[in-house]
């Protein structure tokens, strides 16, 4: 009756045909998404049979989307075609991201389109060609469908009413379904429920994506009290009498120890980590692994953890942690500058990448060097990015210039970029640089060859930096660590083929290992003598397995440098680390190496304090003006 009142009898228009077409289009789009993205389809299918409403929550957004486009354009064929193209792009993007980063497509990825396009430009020619062909085909289909769509459309009033109904239905469903955390968490998950890829896999990409849209809003932790943290915060201890070694901190792009594998040999080749391993074996060095927040990407999250002492994993949002820094915050560079350090950041990438041109000054870096003003990609580039040699040149020149112009100690932080993926033919045609007793395809062999080539370059510069520090009279502490494991186009295949003990659905140890990267902290003789480095190592009581959470690394550095009292937050973190070296939203690891999911009451209280402190620093703390008395 409703549709008949809008029917123009002189036009061959059929609501039945229209509704049926829209329903079929939405159903096909939903099936295509499941077909493209679902892993373990039989097991997922069994869960869906017992929880059929999962299909409904994945179907309704597609139906509302195609209806909205139809009511706006009045073109049925075009609306159906556009839905298929968008939903397929949606699914393929998720598939690629899961393969390379072991992380599903998140709403926040839409805010990183500029960064993604920059990375896409580095793809091999054949991949760019496939992307181009796909884009041309999609555009051709949409143009054809637009032209061939029925010329007769429903009346304007019916279309306006339809748009209103779609909007109201979307708002209602979002409030009742997609914003309902209890409903979402109540559905089963095939394999490890803490692994977000598995949540998407079982509950559906569309349902999970729109649920993520609703939980991106960061809220104050339960029981949060700003005044509690006002009283906990204090100025850093006075610089007088404190050791003040220079600190050179470097985060290596995709730096890992994947070369350490029983099935891989470098006999007759160059060991990609020769200098790194030599550094770790030195007298005044501590080394191990940090458990970071991401696999295959999320560089800025590791930066955030190390430089702030705050845990990305407990932000309870899919947004990159740098998204929440909009004013000067209480971070390691800020604290060091308060006790007289000259602070500098170096990143041979674009300043806008992860908004670093604004974030770095807010962290307390007084000078910042980026690709635009300090590097020349044309002459210093390799594999699409500025090379390791040019980056180290900049690190050393900034250090030299600073110590010559000022008597203040230096804190420099660098993010390298050369070995950024993708790795398909990244450095051109290369001879194989390793041997293995596992049968690999030509493509797999080349992927590892390309990756190890970049690690070799990084290792050469580590050796150069160590030589410089050993020959310098300046007290220097070096900190080197990786931001995340590399994301290969064959996903986790290497880890299975070569028996790496890393599995997102394996034992607690294997799950944690997916997020582990190497770290080393070393002091040259002058720094070791100045701050009592050897004694501080003993006091630090690092775990035997050498694994700590990434957000502990900055505070550990200050403890080894003898900077007790630099920050009340860091003092608390150093105490927490000695009891639970790893704290995460998956597993916690205690000082004896036991993996647990529940903490003792006192440690849980400390973790809750840390989570609240993170909210306070990001949103409520107001730092004193630069020239005010401390």
WOHU-V709931 format. One record per residue. N is the residue number from 1. RES is the residue in one letter. SS is DSSP state (H for helix, E for strand, - for the rest). NEAR is the number of other C-alpha atoms within 12 Angstrom. D_CENTER is the distance of its C-alpha to the mean C-alpha in Angstrom with 2 decimals. Layout:
<<N | RES | SS | NEAR | D_CENTER> <N | RES | SS | NEAR | D_CENTER>>
//
This chain:
<<1 | X | - | 7 | 52.98> <2 | X | - | 11 | 50.05> <3 | X | - | 21 | 49.30> <4 | X | H | 15 | 53.02> <5 | X | H | 13 | 53.66> <6 | X | H | 23 | 51.37> <7 | X | - | 23 | 52.72> <8 | X | - | 19 | 54.60> <9 | X | - | 14 | 57.39> <10 | X | - | 10 | 58.15> <11 | X | - | 15 | 54.67> <12 | X | - | 16 | 53.67> <13 | X | - | 24 | 50.55> <14 | X | - | 22 | 49.50> <15 | X | H | 25 | 47.18> <16 | X | H | 14 | 47.33> <17 | X | H | 16 | 46.09> <18 | X | H | 29 | 43.36> <19 | X | H | 23 | 42.10> <20 | X | H | 17 | 42.25> <21 | X | H | 25 | 40.36> <22 | X | H | 36 | 37.58> <23 | X | H | 27 | 37.31> <24 | X | H | 25 | 37.31> <25 | X | H | 36 | 34.73> <26 | X | H | 37 | 32.29> <27 | X | H | 30 | 33.05> <28 | X | H | 26 | 32.53> <29 | X | H | 38 | 29.17> <30 | X | H | 39 | 28.02> <31 | X | H | 26 | 29.38> <32 | X | H | 29 | 27.69> <33 | X | H | 37 | 24.24> <34 | X | H | 37 | 25.00> <35 | X | H | 24 | 26.52> <36 | X | H | 26 | 23.57> <37 | X | H | 37 | 20.74> <38 | X | - | 33 | 22.55> <39 | X | - | 27 | 22.33> <40 | X | - | 19 | 25.37> <41 | X | H | 21 | 27.43> <42 | X | H | 16 | 30.48> <43 | X | H | 20 | 28.85> <44 | X | H | 31 | 26.95> <45 | X | H | 25 | 30.28> <46 | X | H | 18 | 32.09> <47 | X | H | 24 | 29.78> <48 | X | H | 27 | 30.26> <49 | X | H | 17 | 34.01> <50 | X | H | 14 | 34.06> <51 | X | - | 21 | 31.82> <52 | X | - | 20 | 32.86> <53 | X | H | 21 | 31.58> <54 | X | H | 37 | 28.07> <55 | X | H | 32 | 29.56> <56 | X | H | 24 | 30.94> <57 | X | H | 37 | 27.69> <58 | X | H | 39 | 26.21> <59 | X | H | 33 | 29.49> <60 | X | H | 32 | 30.20> <61 | X | H | 38 | 27.38> <62 | X | H | 42 | 28.55> <63 | X | H | 35 | 32.11> <64 | X | H | 35 | 31.56> <65 | X | H | 36 | 29.66> <66 | X | H | 43 | 32.46> <67 | X | H | 42 | 35.09> <68 | X | H | 33 | 33.67> <69 | X | H | 30 | 33.66> <70 | X | H | 37 | 37.13> <71 | X | H | 33 | 38.59> <72 | X | H | 26 | 37.28> <73 | X | H | 28 | 38.47> <74 | X | - | 31 | 41.23> <75 | X | - | 34 | 40.42> <76 | X | H | 40 | 39.95> <77 | X | H | 34 | 39.24> <78 | X | H | 35 | 36.72> <79 | X | H | 41 | 34.88> <80 | X | H | 41 | 34.63> <81 | X | H | 36 | 33.46> <82 | X | H | 36 | 30.79> <83 | X | H | 39 | 29.38> <84 | X | H | 34 | 29.24> <85 | X | H | 33 | 27.53> <86 | X | H | 28 | 24.84> <87 | X | H | 37 | 24.26> <88 | X | H | 30 | 24.19> <89 | X | H | 24 | 21.67> <90 | X | H | 31 | 19.57> <91 | X | H | 33 | 19.96> <92 | X | H | 27 | 19.54> <93 | X | H | 27 | 16.24> <94 | X | H | 34 | 15.02> <95 | X | H | 31 | 16.72> <96 | X | H | 25 | 15.20> <97 | X | H | 30 | 11.55> <98 | X | H | 37 | 12.51> <99 | X | H | 29 | 14.38> <100 | X | H | 31 | 11.90> <101 | X | H | 36 | 8.61> <102 | X | - | 39 | 10.42> <103 | X | - | 36 | 8.91> <104 | X | - | 39 | 11.47> <105 | X | - | 40 | 12.05> <106 | X | - | 34 | 11.32> <107 | X | H | 27 | 13.59> <108 | X | H | 27 | 11.07> <109 | X | H | 27 | 10.60> <110 | X | H | 19 | 14.19> <111 | X | H | 19 | 13.49> <112 | X | H | 22 | 11.65> <113 | X | H | 15 | 14.70> <114 | X | H | 17 | 15.82> <115 | X | H | 22 | 12.74> <116 | X | H | 22 | 12.95> <117 | X | H | 16 | 16.67> <118 | X | H | 20 | 16.37> <119 | X | H | 26 | 14.49> <120 | X | H | 22 | 17.04> <121 | X | - | 23 | 19.81> <122 | X | - | 29 | 19.08> <123 | X | - | 27 | 19.66> <124 | X | - | 24 | 22.99> <125 | X | H | 17 | 26.05> <126 | X | H | 14 | 26.72> <127 | X | H | 19 | 23.35> <128 | X | H | 18 | 23.92> <129 | X | H | 15 | 27.42> <130 | X | H | 14 | 26.38> <131 | X | H | 20 | 24.07> <132 | X | H | 16 | 27.05> <133 | X | H | 14 | 29.51> <134 | X | H | 18 | 27.52> <135 | X | H | 18 | 27.23> <136 | X | H | 15 | 30.96> <137 | X | H | 15 | 31.93> <138 | X | H | 24 | 30.08> <139 | X | H | 19 | 31.69> <140 | X | H | 18 | 35.06> <141 | X | H | 24 | 34.90> <142 | X | H | 26 | 34.14> <143 | X | H | 19 | 36.94> <144 | X | H | 18 | 39.35> <145 | X | H | 24 | 38.58> <146 | X | H | 24 | 39.04> <147 | X | H | 17 | 42.38> <148 | X | H | 17 | 43.58> <149 | X | - | 24 | 42.72> <150 | X | - | 23 | 45.79> <151 | X | - | 18 | 47.43> <152 | X | - | 23 | 48.70> <153 | X | - | 27 | 46.30> <154 | X | - | 33 | 46.71> <155 | X | - | 24 | 48.30> <156 | X | H | 19 | 46.30> <157 | X | H | 20 | 46.97> <158 | X | H | 24 | 45.61> <159 | X | H | 25 | 42.42> <160 | X | H | 22 | 41.95> <161 | X | H | 21 | 42.59> <162 | X | H | 30 | 40.13> <163 | X | H | 25 | 37.34> <164 | X | H | 19 | 38.13> <165 | X | H | 19 | 38.15> <166 | X | H | 28 | 34.76> <167 | X | H | 21 | 33.19> <168 | X | H | 16 | 34.91> <169 | X | H | 22 | 33.96> <170 | X | H | 26 | 30.27> <171 | X | H | 19 | 30.34> <172 | X | H | 16 | 32.29> <173 | X | H | 25 | 30.12> <174 | X | H | 27 | 26.95> <175 | X | H | 18 | 28.66> <176 | X | H | 18 | 30.22> <177 | X | H | 29 | 27.69> <178 | X | H | 32 | 24.15> <179 | X | - | 27 | 23.98> <180 | X | - | 24 | 25.59> <181 | X | H | 21 | 23.19> <182 | X | H | 12 | 26.08> <183 | X | H | 21 | 26.94> <184 | X | H | 30 | 23.49> <185 | X | H | 23 | 23.09> <186 | X | H | 16 | 26.67> <187 | X | - | 30 | 26.05> <188 | X | - | 29 | 25.68> <189 | X | - | 32 | 22.74> <190 | X | - | 29 | 23.56> <191 | X | - | 25 | 22.32> <192 | X | - | 25 | 19.74> <193 | X | - | 24 | 19.39> <194 | X | - | 26 | 16.34> <195 | X | - | 32 | 14.30> <196 | X | H | 34 | 13.14> <197 | X | H | 35 | 14.12> <198 | X | H | 32 | 17.54> <199 | X | H | 35 | 17.90> <200 | X | H | 44 | 17.49> <201 | X | H | 46 | 19.70> <202 | X | H | 42 | 22.47> <203 | X | H | 47 | 22.54> <204 | X | - | 48 | 21.90> <205 | X | H | 48 | 19.27> <206 | X | H | 44 | 21.28> <207 | X | H | 41 | 22.06> <208 | X | H | 40 | 18.57> <209 | X | H | 36 | 17.14> <210 | X | H | 34 | 19.88> <211 | X | H | 36 | 19.51> <212 | X | H | 33 | 15.90> <213 | X | H | 27 | 17.45> <214 | X | H | 30 | 19.67> <215 | X | H | 25 | 17.46> <216 | X | - | 23 | 15.16> <217 | X | - | 19 | 17.96> <218 | X | - | 25 | 17.44> <219 | X | - | 22 | 20.75> <220 | X | - | 23 | 22.44> <221 | X | - | 21 | 22.50> <222 | X | - | 13 | 25.81> <223 | X | - | 15 | 28.52> <224 | X | - | 21 | 26.72> <225 | X | - | 20 | 29.34> <226 | X | H | 25 | 28.68> <227 | X | H | 15 | 31.87> <228 | X | H | 17 | 30.71> <229 | X | H | 25 | 27.99> <230 | X | H | 20 | 30.40> <231 | X | H | 15 | 32.61> <232 | X | H | 23 | 29.97> <233 | X | - | 28 | 28.82> <234 | X | - | 23 | 30.99> <235 | X | - | 26 | 31.24> <236 | X | - | 29 | 30.49> <237 | X | - | 23 | 33.46> <238 | X | - | 23 | 35.78> <239 | X | - | 25 | 35.18> <240 | X | - | 11 | 38.81> <241 | X | - | 13 | 39.20> <242 | X | - | 24 | 35.53> <243 | X | - | 35 | 34.23> <244 | X | - | 39 | 32.21> <245 | X | - | 44 | 30.84> <246 | X | E | 43 | 28.77> <247 | X | E | 42 | 25.11> <248 | X | E | 45 | 23.17> <249 | X | E | 43 | 19.50> <250 | X | E | 41 | 17.42> <251 | X | E | 46 | 13.85> <252 | X | E | 46 | 14.30> <253 | X | - | 44 | 12.11> <254 | X | - | 42 | 11.43> <255 | X | - | 48 | 14.26> <256 | X | - | 41 | 15.48> <257 | X | - | 33 | 18.91> <258 | X | - | 36 | 19.13> <259 | X | - | 35 | 22.46> <260 | X | - | 23 | 23.80> <261 | X | - | 23 | 25.10> <262 | X | - | 17 | 28.67> <263 | X | - | 22 | 28.85> <264 | X | E | 30 | 27.92> <265 | X | E | 22 | 30.41> <266 | X | - | 24 | 30.59> <267 | X | - | 12 | 34.32> <268 | X | - | 10 | 35.78> <269 | X | - | 19 | 32.42> <270 | X | - | 23 | 30.22> <271 | X | - | 30 | 28.11> <272 | X | - | 37 | 24.59> <273 | X | - | 31 | 24.18> <274 | X | H | 25 | 27.79> <275 | X | H | 26 | 27.36> <276 | X | H | 41 | 24.33> <277 | X | H | 28 | 26.40> <278 | X | H | 24 | 29.40> <279 | X | H | 33 | 27.56> <280 | X | H | 29 | 26.46> <281 | X | - | 17 | 30.11> <282 | X | - | 22 | 31.52> <283 | X | - | 18 | 33.44> <284 | X | - | 33 | 31.34> <285 | X | E | 34 | 27.90> <286 | X | E | 41 | 25.58> <287 | X | E | 35 | 22.81> <288 | X | E | 33 | 20.72> <289 | X | E | 39 | 17.16> <290 | X | E | 45 | 14.37> <291 | X | E | 47 | 12.46> <292 | X | - | 47 | 8.78> <293 | X | - | 48 | 6.52> <294 | X | - | 45 | 4.62> <295 | X | - | 43 | 6.92> <296 | X | - | 42 | 7.53> <297 | X | - | 38 | 4.56> <298 | X | - | 41 | 1.68> <299 | X | H | 40 | 5.24> <300 | X | H | 35 | 6.45> <301 | X | H | 40 | 5.42> <302 | X | H | 46 | 7.38> <303 | X | H | 49 | 9.83> <304 | X | H | 45 | 10.39> <305 | X | H | 39 | 11.14> <306 | X | H | 45 | 13.45> <307 | X | H | 46 | 15.14> <308 | X | H | 44 | 15.84> <309 | X | - | 45 | 16.40> <310 | X | - | 46 | 14.76> <311 | X | - | 43 | 12.53> <312 | X | H | 42 | 9.37> <313 | X | H | 36 | 10.35> <314 | X | H | 32 | 13.62> <315 | X | - | 36 | 12.90> <316 | X | - | 25 | 13.74> <317 | X | - | 26 | 11.99> <318 | X | - | 36 | 9.47> <319 | X | - | 32 | 9.23> <320 | X | - | 36 | 6.81> <321 | X | H | 39 | 8.91> <322 | X | H | 38 | 10.50> <323 | X | H | 29 | 12.11> <324 | X | H | 34 | 14.42> <325 | X | - | 35 | 15.85> <326 | X | - | 23 | 19.05> <327 | X | - | 23 | 21.57> <328 | X | - | 31 | 22.23> <329 | X | - | 38 | 20.76> <330 | X | - | 43 | 21.83> <331 | X | - | 42 | 19.45> <332 | X | H | 48 | 20.38> <333 | X | H | 45 | 21.46> <334 | X | H | 34 | 23.49> <335 | X | H | 44 | 25.19> <336 | X | H | 45 | 26.06> <337 | X | H | 32 | 27.47> <338 | X | H | 34 | 29.62> <339 | X | - | 31 | 31.34> <340 | X | - | 28 | 32.06> <341 | X | - | 31 | 29.19> <342 | X | E | 36 | 28.49> <343 | X | E | 40 | 24.74> <344 | X | E | 41 | 23.09> <345 | X | E | 45 | 19.67> <346 | X | E | 44 | 19.40> <347 | X | E | 46 | 16.90> <348 | X | - | 42 | 18.58> <349 | X | - | 39 | 16.51> <350 | X | - | 30 | 17.38> <351 | X | - | 26 | 17.65> <352 | X | - | 21 | 16.39> <353 | X | H | 33 | 12.94> <354 | X | H | 33 | 10.71> <355 | X | H | 27 | 14.26> <356 | X | H | 33 | 14.61> <357 | X | H | 30 | 18.36> <358 | X | H | 26 | 18.68> <359 | X | H | 34 | 16.07> <360 | X | H | 43 | 17.37> <361 | X | H | 30 | 20.95> <362 | X | H | 33 | 20.03> <363 | X | H | 41 | 18.61> <364 | X | - | 36 | 22.03> <365 | X | - | 36 | 21.90> <366 | X | - | 31 | 25.38> <367 | X | E | 29 | 24.91> <368 | X | E | 36 | 22.01> <369 | X | E | 32 | 22.21> <370 | X | E | 32 | 20.40> <371 | X | H | 32 | 21.19> <372 | X | H | 20 | 23.60> <373 | X | H | 18 | 25.85> <374 | X | H | 26 | 25.54> <375 | X | - | 29 | 24.95> <376 | X | - | 22 | 26.62> <377 | X | H | 25 | 24.56> <378 | X | H | 15 | 27.87> <379 | X | H | 13 | 29.31> <380 | X | H | 25 | 26.33> <381 | X | E | 25 | 24.06> <382 | X | E | 28 | 23.47> <383 | X | - | 33 | 21.42> <384 | X | - | 31 | 20.48> <385 | X | E | 36 | 19.12> <386 | X | E | 37 | 20.92> <387 | X | - | 40 | 22.10> <388 | X | H | 42 | 21.75> <389 | X | H | 31 | 25.40> <390 | X | H | 31 | 25.24> <391 | X | H | 44 | 22.26> <392 | X | H | 40 | 24.30> <393 | X | H | 26 | 27.33> <394 | X | H | 37 | 25.69> <395 | X | H | 41 | 24.58> <396 | X | H | 30 | 28.17> <397 | X | H | 21 | 29.88> <398 | X | H | 30 | 28.09> <399 | X | H | 37 | 28.97> <400 | X | H | 23 | 32.55> <401 | X | H | 17 | 33.12> <402 | X | H | 25 | 31.94> <403 | X | H | 26 | 34.08> <404 | X | H | 14 | 37.02> <405 | X | H | 13 | 36.90> <406 | X | - | 16 | 36.17> <407 | X | - | 18 | 37.11> <408 | X | - | 27 | 33.92> <409 | X | - | 34 | 31.31> <410 | X | E | 41 | 28.10> <411 | X | E | 45 | 24.45> <412 | X | E | 47 | 22.33> <413 | X | E | 45 | 18.58> <414 | X | E | 42 | 17.33> <415 | X | E | 49 | 14.19> <416 | X | - | 45 | 15.58> <417 | X | - | 43 | 14.77> <418 | X | - | 41 | 17.53> <419 | X | - | 43 | 16.02> <420 | X | - | 47 | 13.24> <421 | X | - | 39 | 13.71> <422 | X | - | 41 | 15.48> <423 | X | - | 40 | 18.14> <424 | X | - | 33 | 21.11> <425 | X | - | 32 | 23.89> <426 | X | - | 33 | 21.46> <427 | X | - | 32 | 24.18> <428 | X | - | 21 | 27.09> <429 | X | - | 19 | 29.54> <430 | X | - | 21 | 29.26> <431 | X | - | 19 | 31.49> <432 | X | - | 25 | 30.01> <433 | X | - | 29 | 29.02> <434 | X | - | 32 | 29.08> <435 | X | E | 26 | 31.21> <436 | X | E | 24 | 30.52> <437 | X | - | 16 | 32.76> <438 | X | - | 20 | 30.57> <439 | X | - | 15 | 31.45> <440 | X | - | 24 | 28.67> <441 | X | - | 15 | 29.07> <442 | X | H | 14 | 29.46> <443 | X | H | 20 | 26.09> <444 | X | H | 28 | 24.34> <445 | X | H | 32 | 26.31> <446 | X | H | 29 | 25.36> <447 | X | H | 36 | 21.60> <448 | X | H | 42 | 21.88> <449 | X | H | 36 | 24.37> <450 | X | H | 36 | 22.16> <451 | X | H | 42 | 19.25> <452 | X | H | 40 | 21.77> <453 | X | H | 39 | 23.38> <454 | X | H | 44 | 20.38> <455 | X | H | 39 | 20.16> <456 | X | H | 35 | 23.91> <457 | X | H | 38 | 23.60> <458 | X | H | 43 | 21.11> <459 | X | H | 34 | 23.48> <460 | X | H | 28 | 26.45> <461 | X | H | 33 | 25.09> <462 | X | H | 43 | 24.32> <463 | X | H | 28 | 27.98> <464 | X | H | 24 | 29.11> <465 | X | H | 37 | 27.42> <466 | X | H | 34 | 28.94> <467 | X | H | 19 | 32.31> <468 | X | H | 26 | 32.12> <469 | X | H | 30 | 31.39> <470 | X | H | 25 | 34.14> <471 | X | - | 15 | 36.62> <472 | X | - | 22 | 35.83> <473 | X | - | 18 | 37.87> <474 | X | - | 30 | 35.01> <475 | X | - | 34 | 33.28> <476 | X | E | 41 | 29.73> <477 | X | E | 45 | 26.86> <478 | X | E | 47 | 24.14> <479 | X | E | 43 | 20.65> <480 | X | E | 48 | 18.48> <481 | X | E | 47 | 15.26> <482 | X | E | 51 | 12.43> <483 | X | - | 45 | 8.76> <484 | X | - | 43 | 8.01> <485 | X | - | 44 | 10.61> <486 | X | - | 45 | 11.60> <487 | X | - | 42 | 11.28> <488 | X | - | 35 | 14.98> <489 | X | - | 30 | 16.83> <490 | X | - | 31 | 18.77> <491 | X | - | 29 | 15.90> <492 | X | - | 30 | 16.89> <493 | X | H | 23 | 20.44> <494 | X | H | 33 | 20.52> <495 | X | H | 28 | 19.66> <496 | X | H | 19 | 22.56> <497 | X | H | 25 | 24.93> <498 | X | - | 26 | 24.71> <499 | X | - | 20 | 24.65> <500 | X | - | 26 | 21.55> <501 | X | - | 27 | 21.38> <502 | X | - | 29 | 17.95> <503 | X | - | 29 | 18.03> <504 | X | - | 34 | 15.89> <505 | X | - | 26 | 19.35> <506 | X | - | 20 | 21.31> <507 | X | - | 19 | 22.56> <508 | X | H | 27 | 20.69> <509 | X | H | 28 | 20.54> <510 | X | H | 24 | 19.22> <511 | X | H | 31 | 16.52> <512 | X | H | 39 | 15.32> <513 | X | H | 38 | 15.70> <514 | X | - | 39 | 13.01> <515 | X | - | 47 | 10.54> <516 | X | E | 41 | 13.07> <517 | X | E | 40 | 13.38> <518 | X | E | 41 | 16.64> <519 | X | E | 43 | 17.78> <520 | X | E | 39 | 21.25> <521 | X | E | 42 | 23.15> <522 | X | E | 44 | 26.60> <523 | X | E | 43 | 29.45> <524 | X | - | 38 | 32.24> <525 | X | H | 28 | 35.78> <526 | X | H | 26 | 36.27> <527 | X | H | 33 | 33.16> <528 | X | H | 34 | 33.89> <529 | X | H | 25 | 37.42> <530 | X | H | 28 | 36.54> <531 | X | H | 32 | 34.16> <532 | X | - | 27 | 35.40> <533 | X | H | 36 | 32.27> <534 | X | H | 28 | 33.86> <535 | X | H | 19 | 35.01> <536 | X | H | 28 | 31.65> <537 | X | H | 28 | 30.04> <538 | X | H | 17 | 32.58> <539 | X | H | 21 | 31.98> <540 | X | H | 35 | 28.19> <541 | X | - | 27 | 28.99> <542 | X | - | 36 | 25.87> <543 | X | - | 29 | 25.64> <544 | X | - | 20 | 27.34> <545 | X | - | 23 | 24.36> <546 | X | - | 31 | 22.43> <547 | X | E | 41 | 19.23> <548 | X | E | 48 | 17.85> <549 | X | E | 48 | 14.83> <550 | X | H | 48 | 12.67> <551 | X | H | 43 | 14.00> <552 | X | H | 47 | 17.42> <553 | X | H | 50 | 17.22> <554 | X | H | 49 | 18.36> <555 | X | H | 41 | 21.15> <556 | X | H | 47 | 22.18> <557 | X | H | 47 | 22.66> <558 | X | H | 45 | 24.90> <559 | X | H | 38 | 26.82> <560 | X | H | 41 | 27.54> <561 | X | - | 43 | 28.62> <562 | X | - | 34 | 31.05> <563 | X | - | 36 | 29.65> <564 | X | - | 32 | 30.48> <565 | X | - | 26 | 30.84> <566 | X | - | 39 | 28.34> <567 | X | - | 34 | 26.42> <568 | X | H | 30 | 27.42> <569 | X | H | 42 | 23.80> <570 | X | H | 38 | 23.32> <571 | X | H | 31 | 26.64> <572 | X | H | 29 | 25.59> <573 | X | H | 42 | 22.31> <574 | X | H | 38 | 24.42> <575 | X | H | 26 | 26.82> <576 | X | H | 38 | 24.26> <577 | X | H | 39 | 22.71> <578 | X | H | 31 | 26.20> <579 | X | H | 30 | 26.57> <580 | X | - | 37 | 23.13> <581 | X | - | 40 | 20.98> <582 | X | E | 49 | 18.08> <583 | X | - | 45 | 17.32> <584 | X | - | 40 | 14.77> <585 | X | - | 29 | 15.05> <586 | X | - | 33 | 16.09> <587 | X | - | 31 | 18.48> <588 | X | E | 34 | 19.92> <589 | X | E | 35 | 21.65> <590 | X | - | 31 | 24.83> <591 | X | - | 26 | 26.58> <592 | X | - | 21 | 28.57> <593 | X | - | 23 | 25.62> <594 | X | - | 23 | 26.20> <595 | X | E | 25 | 23.40> <596 | X | E | 23 | 24.06> <597 | X | - | 19 | 22.72> <598 | X | - | 21 | 25.11> <599 | X | - | 26 | 25.67> <600 | X | - | 15 | 29.13> <601 | X | H | 10 | 30.19> <602 | X | H | 14 | 30.11> <603 | X | H | 26 | 26.58> <604 | X | H | 20 | 25.36> <605 | X | H | 16 | 27.10> <606 | X | H | 24 | 25.32> <607 | X | H | 34 | 21.89> <608 | X | H | 26 | 23.05> <609 | X | H | 29 | 24.17> <610 | X | H | 37 | 20.81> <611 | X | H | 36 | 19.13> <612 | X | H | 34 | 21.95> <613 | X | H | 40 | 21.69> <614 | X | H | 40 | 18.12> <615 | X | H | 34 | 19.50> <616 | X | H | 34 | 22.49> <617 | X | H | 33 | 20.80> <618 | X | H | 36 | 18.64> <619 | X | H | 24 | 21.52> <620 | X | H | 27 | 24.87> <621 | X | - | 28 | 25.39> <622 | X | - | 19 | 27.48> <623 | X | - | 29 | 27.67> <624 | X | - | 18 | 31.12> <625 | X | - | 12 | 32.04> <626 | X | - | 15 | 31.63> <627 | X | - | 8 | 35.41> <628 | X | - | 9 | 36.16> <629 | X | - | 11 | 37.57> <630 | X | - | 16 | 35.26>>
//
